[in-house]
C-alpha cells in the first residue's frame, strides 16, 4: 500500500472523526448560531483552503523544493483570518469558534499519522537523529518522526478537553478554540526546530513565525475573554 494512499486514508479518517466528535459534542453543548450560517462556512472553507496552499507552497519554495504543497497550519491561519474578516464585515461580535476545539485537535492527531505513513514525499519528516525511536522513511537515513510527536501532542489536548467537558469546566468549554490554538502554536513552534525546512529569519522558518502569530492571536483572545458562566444541564460555548 503506497504512502500517498495511506495518507489519503488517514485524511479521510481525520475528517470523519472530526465530524463524529462534533456531532457528539452537540448532544451536550450548544454553540453560537452564527457558526452554522452558510456565509460563515463559505468564508471558513475559502480561507482555510487558500491558507493551506499558500503557506504550504511558500515553505516548499523557501526550502529549495519545487511544486505545490498544503499545510494544516496554513489552513488554520487562513481560516482564522477569513472568519475574523467575515465577522467584522457582518457585524458579528460573538465568539464563534468553540465548536471546532475538539474536532481540530483530533483531526490533526489523526491527520499527522497520514503524514508519517506518506514518507519522504510528504516532506513533513524530521531532521537526522540517533535517538532509539528514529525512523527511516525510505532513504536509509534515521530521522525524527516529528509527525508522531505532533500527533501525540494533539491527542493529549483532545483528552484534556474531553475531561474538561465531562467535568463541565466553563472556561475550557467556552474558550476551547483559543486554548487549542495556543497549544497547537506552542507545540508546533517546538517541533519546527526538528524539521529540515529553509529558514526565513535567523534560525526561524516560515512556520515558526506562523506558529508565533497563532499563539499571539490565541493569547489575546484568551486574555480578553469574558468571564465564563457555570455550566448546568446544557453548556453554552
WOMO-V151567 format. One record per helix or strand. SS is the DSSP state (a for helix, b for strand). FROM is the first residue (numbers start at 1). LEN is the number of residues. If there is no record, write none. Layout:
ss=SS from=FROM len=LEN
ss=SS from=FROM len=LEN
This chain:
ss=a from=3 len=23
ss=b from=29 len=2
ss=a from=33 len=4
ss=a from=38 len=25
ss=a from=72 len=19
ss=a from=98 len=25
ss=b from=126 len=1
ss=b from=128 len=1
ss=b from=135 len=2
ss=b from=142 len=2
ss=a from=146 len=21
ss=a from=170 len=5
ss=a from=176 len=19
ss=b from=195 len=1
ss=b from=199 len=3
ss=b from=204 len=2
ss=a from=206 len=18
ss=b from=235 len=2
